[in-house]
Amino acid sequence: MVRLHVKRGDESQFLLETAASARLSDLTPLVARIYNGRLKVQRLCSEMEELAEHGTLLPYNMQGLTDEQIEELKLKDEWAEKCIPSGGSIFKKDEIGRRNGHAPNEKMQQVIKKTIEEAKALISRKQVQANVCVNMEMVKDALDQLRGAVMIVYPMGLPPHDPIRMEFENKEDLLGTQAALEVIEESEAQLWWAGKELKETKVLSDYVGKNEKTTIIVKIQKKGQGAPGREPLISHEEQKQMMLYYYKKQEELKKLEEDDDDSFLNAEWADSHALKRQFHGVKDIKWGPR
């Protein structure tokens, strides 16, 4: 199997194994699905951390308002009474005013937090360093774990406007957000390798040959953005290590220069003839007028 090291820009995303005979018309959308699936898991983890801390999302017309404003406008979160966490809730006010503050109890919080850690680990970029390939089944497994945790903690479900529920139902609205810029639709996805666009009319072996043990770096981006930038000769981490090495070397040279300084030879205690002159009574002779 050919191993693809998928990157977005200069950042590693995941490893994927595929056959050299794979059609790029199938491979490119698959890479985009895994890429977008990982983004979905990351968005869900972020929102679920807030869910564990501050409960369900407030209705849009109540978000960002103070308690006084809510009381004055006579607004009410009707979903707070319907979406009660298992085991009851504890109040922890959301200072941003985005969630209702009725958080799950400590035990249920741990269920959510532990599941988040496990889901993140499945699709983490660290899998690249560990030489572990990611596939769509792993992404689905991470999503199922997160969905299961929410069902355990909120058996009555979440409000329809909560972004977690919207993500699970594939109804998320990312318009105008940073997350929308990261997503690459399957129809807009494009793969590049060695400065060449991998055209969907061809198969992978047309570019990399038929050796099934090949590992290549491919970059995913949107169509129309042109060729991605070349890989730097050294990574950012390697550059930091080199700068640290040369800084230490420079400091060592400075110290050696200080140790080689022979200006102390002009000091009185360093005069090898001082004792002899003292015995002859010719110490501290001045030839000028007193």
C-alpha positions in Angstrom: 0.0 0.0 0.0 1.2 3.5 -0.8 1.3 5.7 2.3 0.1 9.3 1.9 1.3 11.9 4.4 -1.5 14.4 4.0 -0.7 18.1 4.8 -2.6 21.4 4.8 0.0 24.0 4.1 3.1 23.0 6.1 1.1 21.3 8.9 0.8 17.6 9.0 -2.8 16.3 9.2 -2.8 12.5 9.0 -1.4 9.4 7.3 -3.5 7.4 4.9 -2.8 4.1 3.1 -4.1 3.4 -0.4 -3.4 1.2 -3.4 -1.1 2.5 -6.1 -3.9 1.6 -8.5 -6.4 3.9 -6.7 -8.3 6.3 -9.0 -7.7 9.9 -8.0 -11.4 10.6 -8.7 -12.1 8.4 -5.7 -9.0 9.2 -3.6 -9.3 13.0 -3.6 -12.8 13.0 -2.1 -11.8 10.4 0.4 -8.9 12.5 1.6 -11.3 15.5 1.9 -13.9 13.5 3.8 -11.3 12.4 6.4 -9.8 15.9 6.6 -13.3 17.4 7.1 -14.3 14.6 9.5 -11.3 15.4 11.7 -12.3 19.1 11.7 -15.9 18.1 12.8 -14.5 16.0 15.7 -12.3 18.9 16.8 -15.3 21.3 16.7 -17.4 18.9 18.6 -14.7 18.4 21.3 -14.4 22.2 21.7 -18.2 22.6 22.1 -18.5 19.6 24.4 -15.9 21.0 26.8 -18.1 24.1 27.1 -21.2 21.8 27.6 -19.5 20.0 30.5 -18.6 23.3 32.1 -21.7 25.4 31.5 -24.6 23.3 30.2 -26.7 23.7 27.0 -26.7 26.6 24.7 -29.0 29.5 25.4 -31.6 30.5 22.7 -30.0 33.0 20.3 -32.2 35.9 21.6 -30.8 35.4 25.2 -27.1 35.0 24.4 -24.8 37.8 25.7 -27.5 39.4 27.8 -27.2 40.1 31.5 -29.6 38.6 34.1 -31.2 42.0 34.4 -31.8 42.4 30.7 -33.3 38.9 30.5 -35.6 39.7 33.3 -36.5 43.1 31.8 -37.3 41.5 28.4 -39.1 38.6 30.1 -37.1 36.0 28.2 -37.1 32.4 29.2 -35.0 29.4 28.2 -37.7 26.8 27.7 -35.2 24.1 26.8 -33.5 24.3 30.2 -36.4 22.4 31.8 -36.5 19.8 29.0 -32.8 19.1 28.6 -31.8 18.2 32.1 -28.5 16.3 32.5 -28.5 12.8 34.0 -28.1 13.0 37.8 -29.1 16.6 38.0 -27.2 19.8 37.3 -24.9 22.2 39.2 -25.0 25.9 38.4 -21.8 27.4 37.0 -22.4 30.7 35.3 -21.1 31.2 31.8 -19.3 34.6 31.9 -19.6 34.9 28.1 -23.4 34.5 28.4 -23.5 31.8 25.7 -24.7 28.8 27.7 -27.3 28.5 30.5 -24.9 27.6 33.3 -26.8 24.4 34.3 -23.8 22.1 34.0 -23.8 18.3 34.5 -22.6 17.0 37.9 -19.0 16.1 38.5 -19.5 12.4 37.5 -21.2 13.2 34.2 -18.6 15.9 33.5 -15.9 13.2 33.7 -17.8 11.0 31.2 -17.7 13.9 28.7 -14.1 14.9 29.3 -12.8 11.3 29.2 -14.6 10.7 25.9 -13.2 14.0 24.5 -9.7 12.8 25.2 -10.3 9.5 23.6 -11.8 11.0 20.5 -9.0 13.5 20.1 -6.4 10.8 20.4 -8.0 8.8 17.6 -7.6 11.7 15.0 -4.7 13.5 16.6 -1.8 14.8 14.5 0.4 12.9 16.9 -0.7 9.8 15.0 1.6 10.9 12.2 4.6 10.9 14.6 3.5 7.5 15.9 3.3 6.2 12.3 -0.4 5.3 12.6 -2.7 5.7 9.6 -6.1 7.3 10.0 -9.1 6.2 8.0 -12.8 7.1 7.7 -13.8 4.3 10.1 -11.6 5.9 12.8 -13.2 9.3 12.3 -16.7 7.7 12.5 -15.7 5.9 15.6 -14.6 9.1 17.2 -17.9 10.7 16.3 -19.9 7.8 17.7 -18.0 7.9 20.9 -18.8 11.6 21.3 -22.5 11.0 20.4 -22.7 8.2 22.9 -21.3 10.4 25.7 -23.9 13.1 25.0 -26.7 10.6 25.0 -25.5 9.2 28.4 -25.3 12.7 30.0 -28.3 14.2 28.3 -30.8 11.3 27.7 -33.5 13.8 26.8 -31.3 15.2 24.1 -30.0 18.7 23.4 -31.9 21.9 22.2 -32.2 21.9 18.4 -30.2 25.2 18.3 -27.2 23.7 20.2 -24.2 23.4 17.9 -23.4 19.9 19.2 -26.8 18.6 18.1 -26.5 20.4 14.8 -23.1 18.9 14.2 -24.4 15.4 14.9 -27.3 16.0 12.5 -25.0 17.5 9.9 -26.9 20.8 10.1 -24.1 22.9 11.4 -24.0 26.5 10.2 -20.4 27.7 9.9 -21.1 30.7 7.7 -18.9 33.7 8.8 -16.7 31.6 11.1 -13.0 30.7 11.1 -14.1 27.1 10.9 -15.7 27.7 7.5 -12.4 28.7 6.1 -10.8 25.5 7.1 -13.4 23.2 5.6 -12.7 21.9 2.0 -15.7 20.6 0.2 -15.2 17.3 -1.6 -16.0 18.9 -5.0 -13.5 21.6 -4.4 -10.7 19.4 -3.1 -7.4 19.1 -4.9 -4.3 17.1 -4.1 -0.7 18.1 -5.0 2.5 16.1 -4.9 6.0 17.4 -5.8 4.6 20.6 -7.2 2.2 18.6 -9.5 -1.5 18.6 -9.4 -2.8 15.0 -9.1 -5.5 15.1 -11.8 -8.7 13.2 -11.1 -8.7 11.6 -14.6 -5.6 9.6 -13.7 -4.6 6.9 -11.1 -2.1 7.3 -8.4 0.5 5.0 -10.0 0.7 7.4 -13.0 2.5 9.8 -10.7 4.3 7.7 -8.1 4.8 4.4 -10.0 3.6 0.9 -9.0 5.8 0.4 -5.9 3.3 -0.3 -3.1 5.8 0.6 -0.4 6.2 4.2 -1.4 5.5 7.1 1.0 4.7 10.5 -0.4 3.7 13.9 1.0 0.5 15.2 -0.6 -1.1 18.6 0.1 -4.8 19.2 0.1 -6.3 22.5 -0.8 -9.2 24.2 -2.6 -9.3 24.3 -6.4 -8.1 27.5 -7.9 -5.5 28.3 -5.2 -2.6 27.3 -7.4 0.4 25.2 -6.4 1.1 25.1 -2.7 4.4 26.5 -1.4 7.4 24.3 -1.4 8.4 22.5 1.8 11.1 24.3 3.8 14.5 22.6 3.7 14.4 22.4 7.5 11.4 22.2 9.8 10.6 25.0 12.3 11.6 22.8 15.2 15.0 22.0 13.5 15.5 25.7 12.9 14.9 26.4 16.6 17.4 23.7 17.6 20.0 25.0 15.2 19.6 28.6 16.5 19.9 27.3 20.1 23.1 25.3 19.2 24.8 28.3 17.6 23.8 30.6 20.4 25.4 28.2 23.0 28.5 28.0 20.7 28.8 31.8 20.6 28.5 32.1 24.4 31.2 29.4 24.8 33.5 31.4 22.4 32.9 34.6 24.4 33.9 32.8 27.6 37.0 31.4 26.0 38.0 34.9 24.9 37.6 36.2 28.4 39.7 33.4 29.8 42.5 34.2 27.2 42.7 37.8 28.3 46.4 38.5 29.4 45.9 42.1 30.7 46.4 40.7 34.2 50.2 40.5 33.4 50.5 44.2 33.9 49.4 43.9 37.5 52.0 44.3 40.3 51.5 40.8 41.7 52.2 39.3 38.3 55.7 40.9 38.0 58.3 38.1 38.2 61.2 40.5 39.1 59.4 42.3 41.9 61.0 40.3 44.7 64.5 40.8 43.2 64.1 44.6 43.1 62.8 44.6 46.6 66.0 42.9 47.9 68.2 45.4 46.0 66.3 48.3 47.4 65.3 49.5 44.0 61.6 49.1 44.3 59.2 52.0 43.4 62.0 54.2 41.9 60.7 57.2 40.1 63.0 59.0 37.7 61.0 62.2 37.4 61.1 65.2 39.9 59.3 64.7 43.1 
